[in-house]
């Protein structure tokens, strides 16, 4: 039995997906063996955190070959510009402001803070995306954030008015060390906020593609509140976000005498109604996962039986879990279209579907396309309006398989 990474309590297994490769390690040489690990998630009845039972070494995932650049999406550009505006408003009247972002990626958010001349620092362990951030005028420390690096940052820069992170906190196994670091670095009146895929949305939609090696934790407000208390912090607000198929932004402050918004009580009540603080809330999850994966494969088999071709759109990390668990590979999907230069010409992890350019997709005009990047559905459907007008159809799968 695995132990909780936060409180060392015994975990109760929610679901096992079996052996999986590194989700974002696209394959160049099909003759080489891929690293495999057991992908299972467990629930902690003590601190309510849902988490991976076995973790992969971070250096195997976040390095100079990291293949995700946030700035490829217009929707994400808009989202992070909004986040930057909020931060700029928070620090606008501070006498000596300092902003710290954990996992700044290619500088998609901090470039706006930098453009306002606000002192800042981005923490980013992946060399290639860190280099891209520097080109945008962002100050970057190429490192993993923890209690040790936090002390070093404090000694050099002082404490921060704002510490933030987007789609990064769920990646960090030693999250206690991160929260210790935040406690050290955050000014007494400062704010710490982060956003990640929201557990309640994952359970409601059965969007199991959110479960993969990079996502160690699956946050709920109940779990974040418990984690915050362990480190002298308090959850004071929660704001739902549309990005990544349903995310939540959590706001934390130091101490216990903070102004807590009405959102907290309402959202935590919803979570308790879903039984996210008990294994009872997860018992039907596997049945729904199995149903969706079976329906998805059967839909593709039916299309193939009619002699029609199928492509896919978006060579995402999350699709690794979805395709392998659904037992869908190159026998059903001809190729995956993507715009990321480092992925084109390679093959998807585990399933070995060729990754081809968006230009190839436009010229090929396949009759059916699986929308693997379903969390960007609105943006993609608008972008591919001409493809749809020509008769092309997209296949989506959460909360159920649909063709449109």
C-alpha positions in Angstrom: 0.0 0.0 0.0 1.3 3.5 -0.9 1.6 6.3 1.6 0.3 9.9 1.2 3.1 12.2 0.1 1.7 15.0 2.4 0.7 13.3 5.7 2.2 9.8 5.3 -1.2 8.2 5.8 -2.2 5.0 3.9 -3.7 5.7 0.5 -6.8 4.0 -0.8 -6.5 3.2 -4.5 -9.1 4.9 -6.8 -8.1 3.5 -10.2 -5.1 1.9 -11.9 -4.4 2.5 -15.6 -1.5 -0.1 -15.8 1.9 0.6 -17.3 2.4 3.9 -19.0 5.3 5.6 -20.8 6.4 9.2 -20.1 3.4 11.2 -21.4 5.3 14.0 -23.1 8.3 12.0 -24.3 7.5 11.7 -28.0 9.4 8.9 -29.7 12.0 9.4 -32.4 13.3 5.8 -32.7 10.7 3.1 -32.6 13.4 0.4 -32.0 14.2 1.8 -28.5 12.4 0.6 -25.4 10.3 3.2 -23.6 10.5 3.8 -19.8 7.3 2.5 -18.2 5.8 3.1 -14.8 2.5 2.0 -13.1 -0.1 4.8 -13.3 -2.5 4.6 -10.4 -4.2 7.3 -8.3 -5.0 7.0 -4.6 -7.1 8.9 -2.1 -5.9 10.0 1.4 -8.7 9.8 4.0 -6.7 11.9 6.3 -5.9 15.1 4.3 -8.3 14.4 1.3 -5.6 14.6 -1.4 -6.0 12.5 -4.5 -2.5 11.7 -5.9 -0.4 9.4 -8.0 0.7 6.3 -6.1 4.0 6.0 -8.0 5.9 9.1 -9.2 8.4 9.5 -12.0 11.7 11.3 -11.5 11.0 15.0 -12.4 14.3 15.1 -14.3 12.8 12.6 -16.8 9.9 14.9 -17.5 11.1 18.5 -17.1 14.4 19.0 -18.9 15.9 20.6 -22.0 13.7 18.5 -24.2 10.4 19.5 -22.6 7.8 19.8 -25.4 5.1 22.1 -24.0 5.2 25.8 -24.8 2.2 27.7 -23.3 2.3 30.5 -26.0 1.2 28.2 -28.8 -2.5 28.8 -27.8 -4.3 32.2 -28.3 -6.7 31.2 -25.5 -3.8 30.7 -23.1 -2.2 34.0 -24.2 -5.5 35.7 -23.2 -5.8 33.8 -20.0 -2.3 34.7 -18.8 -2.6 38.3 -19.8 -5.7 38.5 -17.5 -3.7 36.9 -14.7 -0.8 39.4 -15.3 -3.3 42.3 -15.1 -4.6 41.0 -11.7 -1.0 40.8 -10.4 -0.1 44.3 -11.7 -3.2 45.7 -9.9 -2.2 44.0 -6.6 1.4 45.4 -6.6 0.7 48.7 -8.3 0.8 50.7 -5.1 3.5 48.6 -3.3 6.6 50.6 -2.4 9.1 47.9 -3.5 7.1 45.2 -5.3 8.4 41.7 -6.1 6.5 39.0 -8.0 7.5 35.4 -8.2 6.1 32.8 -10.6 6.6 29.1 -10.0 6.9 27.3 -13.4 7.0 30.3 -15.6 7.3 28.2 -18.8 8.1 30.3 -21.8 7.2 33.6 -20.0 3.6 33.8 -21.3 2.5 35.6 -18.1 5.6 37.2 -16.7 6.4 39.0 -20.0 3.5 41.4 -19.1 4.8 42.0 -15.6 8.3 42.6 -17.1 6.9 45.1 -19.6 5.5 47.2 -16.7 9.0 47.3 -15.1 7.9 45.3 -12.1 10.7 43.4 -10.3 10.0 39.7 -10.8 11.5 36.2 -11.0 10.3 33.1 -12.9 11.3 29.7 -11.6 11.6 27.2 -14.5 13.5 23.9 -14.5 13.2 23.1 -18.2 16.1 24.8 -20.1 14.4 25.2 -23.5 11.3 26.9 -22.3 13.3 29.0 -19.8 15.4 30.2 -22.7 12.3 31.3 -24.5 11.1 33.2 -21.4 14.5 35.1 -21.3 14.0 36.1 -24.9 10.8 37.9 -23.8 12.6 39.9 -21.2 11.7 37.7 -18.2 14.2 37.1 -15.4 14.4 33.3 -14.9 16.1 31.0 -12.4 16.5 27.6 -14.0 15.8 25.4 -11.0 13.1 23.5 -9.1 11.4 25.4 -6.3 11.5 24.1 -2.8 12.3 25.2 0.8 16.1 25.4 0.0 15.8 27.5 -3.2 13.2 29.7 -1.5 15.7 30.7 1.2 18.3 31.5 -1.4 15.8 33.6 -3.4 14.8 35.4 -0.2 18.4 36.2 0.6 19.0 37.6 -2.9 15.7 39.3 -3.7 13.8 39.7 -0.4 10.2 38.5 0.2 7.4 38.6 -2.5 4.1 40.4 -2.6 2.7 37.8 -5.0 3.7 34.2 -5.5 1.8 32.4 -8.2 1.8 29.3 -10.4 -0.4 27.9 -13.1 -0.5 24.2 -14.0 2.6 23.7 -11.9 1.7 22.9 -8.3 0.1 19.6 -9.3 3.5 18.6 -10.9 5.6 18.8 -7.7 5.8 15.6 -5.6 7.4 17.3 -2.5 4.7 19.8 -2.2 5.3 20.2 1.5 8.7 21.7 0.7 7.1 24.0 -1.8 4.6 25.3 0.8 7.4 25.7 3.3 9.2 27.8 0.6 6.1 29.9 0.1 5.8 30.5 3.8 9.4 31.7 3.9 9.2 34.0 0.8 5.7 35.5 1.1 5.4 38.9 2.8 3.0 38.9 5.8 0.4 40.8 3.7 1.2 39.0 0.5 -0.9 36.6 -1.6 -0.1 33.2 -2.9 -2.4 31.8 -5.7 -2.2 28.9 -8.0 -4.4 27.1 -10.5 -4.6 23.5 -11.7 -7.1 21.1 -13.2 -10.0 20.8 -10.7 -10.8 17.5 -9.2 -14.5 18.1 -9.1 -14.5 18.7 -12.9 -12.4 15.6 -13.5 -14.9 13.4 -11.5 -18.0 15.0 -13.1 -16.7 14.6 -16.6 -14.7 11.4 -16.0 -11.9 13.3 -17.9 -9.3 10.7 -17.0 -6.8 12.0 -19.6 -6.0 14.6 -16.9 -4.3 11.7 -15.0 -0.7 11.2 -16.1 2.8 11.3 -14.9 3.3 15.1 -14.7 0.1 15.5 -12.6 1.1 14.2 -9.1 -1.9 15.8 -7.4 -5.6 16.4 -8.2 -6.7 19.3 -6.1 -9.9 20.1 -4.4 -10.6 23.0 -2.1 -10.9 20.6 0.8 -7.5 19.2 0.2 -5.8 22.5 -0.5 -7.3 23.9 2.8 -5.8 21.0 4.8 -2.5 21.4 3.0 -2.4 25.2 3.7 -3.1 24.8 7.4 0.0 22.6 7.7 2.2 25.5 6.6 0.6 28.5 8.4 -1.5 29.5 5.4 -5.2 29.8 4.9 -7.4 29.2 1.9 -9.3 32.5 1.4 -10.8 32.3 -2.1 -11.5 30.0 -5.0 -12.3 31.1 -8.5 -13.2 28.6 -11.3 -11.3 28.9 -14.6 -12.4 27.6 -18.0 -8.9 26.6 -19.1 -7.7 23.0 -19.4 -11.1 21.5 -19.3 -12.0 23.0 -15.9 -9.5 24.5 -13.5 -9.6 26.2 -10.1 -7.6 29.1 -8.9 -6.8 28.9 -5.2 -5.9 32.1 -3.2 -4.0 31.7 0.1 -2.7 34.1 2.7 -0.6 33.9 5.8 -2.0 33.4 9.2 -5.5 32.6 10.2 -7.1 36.0 10.6 -7.7 36.6 6.9 -10.9 37.7 5.1 -12.4 34.5 3.7 -14.7 35.0 0.7 -18.2 33.6 0.3 -17.0 31.5 -2.6 -15.1 29.2 -0.1 -18.2 28.1 1.8 -20.3 27.5 -1.3 -17.6 25.6 -3.3 -16.5 23.5 -0.3 -20.2 22.6 0.3 -20.4 21.4 -3.3 -17.3 19.3 -2.9 -18.7 17.7 0.3 -21.9 17.0 -1.7 -19.8 15.1 -4.2 -18.1 13.3 -1.3 -14.6 14.4 -2.4 -13.6 14.0 1.3 -14.4 10.3 1.2 -13.6 7.3 -1.0 -17.4 7.1 -1.6 -17.0 10.0 -4.0 -14.8 8.0 -6.3 -16.4 4.5 -6.5 -18.2 5.1 -9.8 -15.3 6.9 -11.4 -13.7 3.7 -12.8 -17.0 2.5 -14.3 -17.5 5.8 -16.2 -13.8 5.7 -17.3 -14.3 2.2 -18.7 -17.5 3.1 -20.4 -16.1 6.2 -22.2 -12.9 4.4 -23.3 -15.0 1.4 -24.7 -17.5 3.7 -26.4 -14.6 5.7 -27.9 -12.9 2.7 -29.4 -16.1 1.2 -30.7 -16.9 4.5 -32.4 -13.6 4.5 -34.2 -14.0 0.8 -35.2 -17.4 1.6 -36.7 -16.0 4.5 -38.7 -13.1 2.3 -39.9 -15.5 -0.5 -40.9 -17.2 2.1 -43.2 -13.9 2.6 -44.9 -13.3 6.1 -43.6 -10.0 7.5 -42.4 -9.4 9.1 -39.0 -6.8 11.6 -37.9 -6.3 13.3 -34.5 -5.7 16.9 -33.5 -3.3 17.9 -30.7 -0.3 15.8 -29.7 -1.0 16.4 -26.0 0.5 14.8 -22.9 -2.9 13.9 -21.6 -3.8 11.9 -24.6 -1.2 9.4 -23.7 -3.3 8.0 -20.9 -6.5 8.2 -22.9 -5.2 6.5 -26.0 -3.4 3.7 -24.3 -6.2 2.9 -21.8 -8.7 3.0 -24.6 -6.4 0.6 -26.6 -6.4 2.9 -29.6 -3.3 3.2 -31.7 -2.0 3.6 -35.3 -4.4 0.8 -36.4 -7.3 3.2 -35.9 -5.8 6.7 -36.1 -3.6 7.6 -39.1 -1.7 10.5 -37.6 -1.9 13.3 -35.0 -1.8 16.9 -36.3 0.2 19.3 -34.2 1.9 22.7 -34.4 4.8 22.1 -32.0 8.1 21.8 -34.0 9.7 19.5 -31.4 6.9 16.9 -31.8 6.4 16.9 -35.6 8.1 13.9 -37.2 8.0 11.9 -34.0 5.5 9.3 -32.7 3.1 9.4 -29.8 4.3 7.7 -26.5 3.3 4.1 -26.3 0.8 4.1 -29.2 3.4 5.2 -31.8 1.0 7.3 -34.0 3.0 9.6 -36.3 2.8 13.3 -35.5 2.4 15.5 -38.6 2.2 19.2 -39.2 -1.0 21.2 -39.3 -0.3 22.0 -42.9 -0.5 18.2 -43.6 -3.8 18.1 -41.9 -5.2 20.9 -44.0 -4.1 19.3 -47.2 -5.2 15.8 -46.2 -8.7 16.9 -45.0 -9.5 13.7 -43.2 -13.3 13.0 -42.8 -13.0 12.4 -39.1 -10.6 13.9 -36.5 -10.3 13.0 -32.8 -10.0 16.2 -30.9 -7.3 15.1 -28.4 -6.8 18.8 -27.4 -10.5 18.9 -26.3 -9.7 21.5 -23.6 -9.1 24.0 -26.4 -12.3 23.0 -28.2 -13.8 26.5 -28.7 -10.6 27.9 -30.1 -9.9 24.9 -32.4 -13.5 24.8 -33.8 -13.2 28.4 -34.7 -9.8 27.9 -36.2 -10.9 24.9 -38.3 -14.2 26.4 -39.5 -13.3 25.8 -43.1 -12.5 22.1 -42.4 -15.9 21.6 -40.9 -17.6 23.5 -43.7 -16.0 21.0 -46.1 -17.6 18.1 -44.2 -14.9 17.3 -41.7 -16.2 16.1 -38.3 -14.5 16.2 -34.9 -14.9 13.4 -32.3 -14.9 14.4 -28.7 -15.2 12.1 -25.7 -15.9 13.9 -22.3 -18.4 13.5 -20.7 -19.5 11.2 -23.5 -18.4 10.4 -27.0 -19.8 12.8 -29.6 -19.3 13.5 -33.3 -19.8 17.1 -34.5 
